[in-house]
Amino acid sequence: MLLTEIHKGERVRITNTDQMNELVQRRLLDLGIMQGSVIMIKRILPLGGPIAIEAKGQLIGIRRREAKMIRVESI
């Protein structure tokens, strides 16, 4: 399933980020977000806005376009 299919407050594990732009992948990696990381959706902004996720105590905003390329699994 994709990150955009998850509801607010749900915890998931990232399984694949290979479809993302390499620059975005690198920036997420610099923040400690990679395959196997556990994240939680904190907020989904309306009108196609970004998605706020929490990973390792950090709150990060991701464009919805990039979030559609992150595959996750429920934990």
GUDRENRO-287511 format. One line per field, with one value per atom (N, C-alpha, C, O): x, y, z; atom name. Coordinates in steps of 0.2 Angstrom, whole numbers, plus 5000, padded with zeros to 4 digits. Example, Ala and Ser with C-alpha at 12.3 -4.5 7.8 and 13.67 -1.06 7.14 Angstrom:
2
X	5066 / 5062 / 5066 / 5071 / 5064 / 5068 / 5064 / 5067
Y	4972 / 4978 / 4984 / 4983 / 4989 / 4995 / 5000 / 5006
Z	5039 / 5039 / 5039 / 5042 / 5035 / 5036 / 5039 / 5040
atomo	N / CA / C / O / N / CA / C / O
***
This chain:
75
X	5004 / 5000 / 5004 / 5010 / 5002 / 5005 / 5004 / 4999 / 5009 / 5009 / 5002 / 5000 / 5000 / 4994 / 4988 / 4982 / 4988 / 4982 / 4981 / 4976 / 4986 / 4986 / 4982 / 4982 / 4978 / 4975 / 4979 / 4984 / 4977 / 4980 / 4981 / 4976 / 4986 / 4987 / 4990 / 4991 / 4990 / 4992 / 5000 / 5003 / 5002 / 5010 / 5011 / 5007 / 5016 / 5018 / 5025 / 5029 / 5027 / 5034 / 5036 / 5032 / 5041 / 5042 / 5045 / 5050 / 5043 / 5045 / 5049 / 5054 / 5047 / 5051 / 5050 / 5045 / 5056 / 5056 / 5060 / 5062 / 5060 / 5064 / 5061 / 5065 / 5055 / 5052 / 5053 / 5051 / 5055 / 5056 / 5062 / 5066 / 5062 / 5067 / 5073 / 5073 / 5079 / 5085 / 5087 / 5089 / 5086 / 5087 / 5082 / 5085 / 5076 / 5071 / 5073 / 5073 / 5075 / 5077 / 5083 / 5083 / 5088 / 5094 / 5092 / 5095 / 5088 / 5086 / 5082 / 5083 / 5078 / 5075 / 5080 / 5079 / 5085 / 5090 / 5094 / 5096 / 5095 / 5099 / 5095 / 5098 / 5088 / 5084 / 5083 / 5080 / 5086 / 5085 / 5079 / 5078 / 5076 / 5070 / 5072 / 5074 / 5072 / 5074 / 5070 / 5065 / 5071 / 5067 / 5068 / 5074 / 5062 / 5062 / 5061 / 5059 / 5061 / 5059 / 5052 / 5047 / 5050 / 5043 / 5041 / 5045 / 5036 / 5033 / 5026 / 5022 / 5024 / 5017 / 5014 / 5017 / 5008 / 5005 / 5002 / 4998 / 5005 / 5002 / 4997 / 4992 / 4997 / 4992 / 4992 / 4997 / 4986 / 4985 / 4982 / 4976 / 4985 / 4983 / 4978 / 4979 / 4973 / 4968 / 4970 / 4975 / 4966 / 4967 / 4974 / 4977 / 4976 / 4982 / 4988 / 4993 / 4988 / 4993 / 4998 / 4997 / 5003 / 5008 / 5005 / 5000 / 5009 / 5007 / 5013 / 5019 / 5011 / 5016 / 5016 / 5012 / 5023 / 5024 / 5029 / 5033 / 5029 / 5033 / 5038 / 5035 / 5044 / 5049 / 5055 / 5058 / 5056 / 5061 / 5061 / 5066 / 5054 / 5053 / 5054 / 5053 / 5055 / 5055 / 5048 / 5045 / 5046 / 5040 / 5042 / 5046 / 5040 / 5043 / 5037 / 5032 / 5037 / 5032 / 5034 / 5040 / 5030 / 5032 / 5026 / 5020 / 5029 / 5024 / 5020 / 5022 / 5013 / 5009 / 5012 / 5011 / 5014 / 5017 / 5023 / 5023 / 5027 / 5032 / 5029 / 5032 / 5024 / 5021 / 5018 / 5017 / 5015 / 5012 / 5017 / 5015 / 5024 / 5029 / 5032 / 5037 / 5030 / 5033 / 5028 / 5022 / 5030 / 5027 / 5028 / 5033 / 5022 / 5022 / 5018 / 5015 / 5019 / 5016 / 5013 / 5017 / 5008 / 5005 / 5009 / 5012 / 5010 / 5013 / 5009 / 5011
Y	4994 / 5000 / 5006 / 5006 / 5012 / 5018 / 5022 / 5022 / 5027 / 5031 / 5036 / 5037 / 5037 / 5042 / 5038 / 5041 / 5031 / 5027 / 5026 / 5023 / 5029 / 5028 / 5034 / 5039 / 5032 / 5037 / 5040 / 5038 / 5046 / 5050 / 5046 / 5042 / 5046 / 5042 / 5035 / 5031 / 5032 / 5026 / 5025 / 5029 / 5020 / 5018 / 5013 / 5008 / 5015 / 5010 / 5010 / 5014 / 5005 / 5004 / 5005 / 5002 / 5008 / 5010 / 5003 / 5000 / 5001 / 4995 / 4996 / 4993 / 5002 / 5003 / 5011 / 5014 / 5014 / 5021 / 5021 / 5027 / 5016 / 5016 / 5020 / 5022 / 5021 / 5025 / 5033 / 5036 / 5035 / 5042 / 5045 / 5041 / 5051 / 5055 / 5054 / 5054 / 5053 / 5051 / 5057 / 5056 / 5063 / 5069 / 5069 / 5070 / 5067 / 5067 / 5061 / 5061 / 5055 / 5049 / 5051 / 5049 / 5055 / 5057 / 5061 / 5061 / 5066 / 5071 / 5067 / 5068 / 5062 / 5058 / 5054 / 5053 / 5051 / 5047 / 5051 / 5049 / 5058 / 5062 / 5063 / 5065 / 5063 / 5064 / 5057 / 5057 / 5052 / 5045 / 5041 / 5036 / 5043 / 5040 / 5036 / 5038 / 5029 / 5024 / 5018 / 5018 / 5013 / 5007 / 5004 / 5003 / 5002 / 4999 / 5004 / 5001 / 5010 / 5015 / 5015 / 5014 / 5016 / 5016 / 5023 / 5028 / 5025 / 5032 / 5032 / 5027 / 5038 / 5039 / 5045 / 5050 / 5045 / 5051 / 5055 / 5053 / 5061 / 5066 / 5071 / 5072 / 5073 / 5077 / 5076 / 5076 / 5077 / 5077 / 5083 / 5084 / 5087 / 5094 / 5093 / 5089 / 5098 / 5097 / 5100 / 5103 / 5099 / 5101 / 5099 / 5103 / 5093 / 5091 / 5093 / 5093 / 5096 / 5099 / 5093 / 5087 / 5095 / 5090 / 5086 / 5087 / 5080 / 5076 / 5076 / 5076 / 5077 / 5078 / 5071 / 5068 / 5069 / 5062 / 5063 / 5068 / 5059 / 5059 / 5052 / 5047 / 5054 / 5048 / 5050 / 5055 / 5045 / 5046 / 5053 / 5056 / 5055 / 5061 / 5067 / 5073 / 5067 / 5072 / 5073 / 5068 / 5079 / 5080 / 5083 / 5088 / 5080 / 5081 / 5082 / 5078 / 5087 / 5087 / 5085 / 5086 / 5081 / 5078 / 5079 / 5079 / 5081 / 5083 / 5077 / 5071 / 5078 / 5072 / 5068 / 5062 / 5072 / 5068 / 5063 / 5058 / 5065 / 5061 / 5055 / 5049 / 5057 / 5052 / 5046 / 5041 / 5048 / 5043 / 5037 / 5032 / 5039 / 5034 / 5030 / 5026 / 5031 / 5028 / 5022 / 5023 / 5016 / 5010 / 5008 / 5008 / 5006 / 5005 / 4999 / 4996 / 4996 / 4991 / 4992 / 4996 / 4990 / 4991 / 4987 / 4982 / 4990 / 4986 / 4985 / 4982
Z	5000 / 5000 / 5000 / 5002 / 4998 / 4998 / 5004 / 5007 / 5005 / 5011 / 5011 / 5016 / 5005 / 5004 / 5006 / 5007 / 5006 / 5008 / 5016 / 5018 / 5019 / 5027 / 5030 / 5027 / 5036 / 5039 / 5045 / 5047 / 5047 / 5052 / 5059 / 5060 / 5062 / 5068 / 5067 / 5072 / 5061 / 5060 / 5059 / 5056 / 5062 / 5062 / 5056 / 5056 / 5052 / 5047 / 5046 / 5049 / 5042 / 5041 / 5033 / 5029 / 5032 / 5025 / 5022 / 5025 / 5016 / 5013 / 5006 / 5004 / 5003 / 4997 / 4995 / 4995 / 4993 / 4991 / 4984 / 4982 / 4980 / 4974 / 4969 / 4964 / 4969 / 4963 / 4964 / 4960 / 4970 / 4971 / 4968 / 4966 / 4967 / 4964 / 4969 / 4975 / 4966 / 4970 / 4975 / 4981 / 4973 / 4978 / 4984 / 4989 / 4983 / 4988 / 4993 / 4999 / 4990 / 4993 / 4998 / 5004 / 4995 / 4999 / 5005 / 5010 / 5004 / 5009 / 5015 / 5020 / 5013 / 5018 / 5022 / 5028 / 5018 / 5021 / 5026 / 5031 / 5024 / 5029 / 5035 / 5040 / 5035 / 5041 / 5045 / 5050 / 5042 / 5045 / 5043 / 5046 / 5038 / 5035 / 5029 / 5024 / 5030 / 5025 / 5025 / 5029 / 5021 / 5021 / 5027 / 5030 / 5030 / 5037 / 5043 / 5048 / 5041 / 5046 / 5048 / 5044 / 5054 / 5057 / 5057 / 5060 / 5054 / 5054 / 5056 / 5055 / 5058 / 5059 / 5056 / 5056 / 5053 / 5050 / 5055 / 5059 / 5055 / 5060 / 5058 / 5061 / 5051 / 5048 / 5041 / 5038 / 5038 / 5031 / 5029 / 5031 / 5026 / 5024 / 5018 / 5014 / 5018 / 5013 / 5006 / 5006 / 5001 / 4994 / 4991 / 4988 / 4992 / 4989 / 4992 / 4989 / 4998 / 5002 / 5005 / 5003 / 5008 / 5011 / 5016 / 5019 / 5018 / 5023 / 5028 / 5027 / 5035 / 5040 / 5043 / 5045 / 5043 / 5046 / 5052 / 5053 / 5057 / 5063 / 5062 / 5061 / 5062 / 5062 / 5067 / 5067 / 5072 / 5077 / 5080 / 5082 / 5082 / 5086 / 5082 / 5084 / 5075 / 5071 / 5067 / 5065 / 5066 / 5062 / 5055 / 5055 / 5050 / 5043 / 5038 / 5039 / 5034 / 5029 / 5022 / 5020 / 5019 / 5013 / 5008 / 5009 / 5002 / 4996 / 4995 / 4995 / 4993 / 4992 / 4986 / 4986 / 4981 / 4975 / 4977 / 4974 / 4982 / 4984 / 4989 / 4988 / 4992 / 4997 / 4993 / 4995 / 4987 / 4983 / 4980 / 4978 / 4981 / 4978 / 4984 / 4983 / 4990 / 4996 / 4998 / 4999 / 4997 / 4999 / 5006 / 5009 / 5010 / 5017 / 5018 / 5014 / 5024 / 5027 / 5034 / 5038 / 5036 / 5043 / 5048 / 5046 / 5054 / 5059 / 5065 / 5070
atomo	N / CA / C / O / N / CA / C / O / N / CA / C / O / N / CA / C / O / N / CA / C / O / N / CA / C / O / N / CA / C / O / N / CA / C / O / N / CA / C / O / N / CA / C / O / N / CA / C / O / N / CA / C / O / N / CA / C / O / N / CA / C / O / N / CA / C / O / N / CA / C / O / N / CA / C / O / N / CA / C / O / N / CA / C / O / N / CA / C / O / N / CA / C / O / N / CA / C / O / N / CA / C / O / N / CA / C / O / N / CA / C / O / N / CA / C / O / N / CA / C / O / N / CA / C / O / N / CA / C / O / N / CA / C / O / N / CA / C / O / N / CA / C / O / N / CA / C / O / N / CA / C / O / N / CA / C / O / N / CA / C / O / N / CA / C / O / N / CA / C / O / N / CA / C / O / N / CA / C / O / N / CA / C / O / N / CA / C / O / N / CA / C / O / N / CA / C / O / N / CA / C / O / N / CA / C / O / N / CA / C / O / N / CA / C / O / N / CA / C / O / N / CA / C / O / N / CA / C / O / N / CA / C / O / N / CA / C / O / N / CA / C / O / N / CA / C / O / N / CA / C / O / N / CA / C / O / N / CA / C / O / N / CA / C / O / N / CA / C / O / N / CA / C / O / N / CA / C / O / N / CA / C / O / N / CA / C / O / N / CA / C / O / N / CA / C / O / N / CA / C / O / N / CA / C / O / N / CA / C / O / N / CA / C / O / N / CA / C / O / N / CA / C / O / N / CA / C / O / N / CA / C / O / N / CA / C / O
***
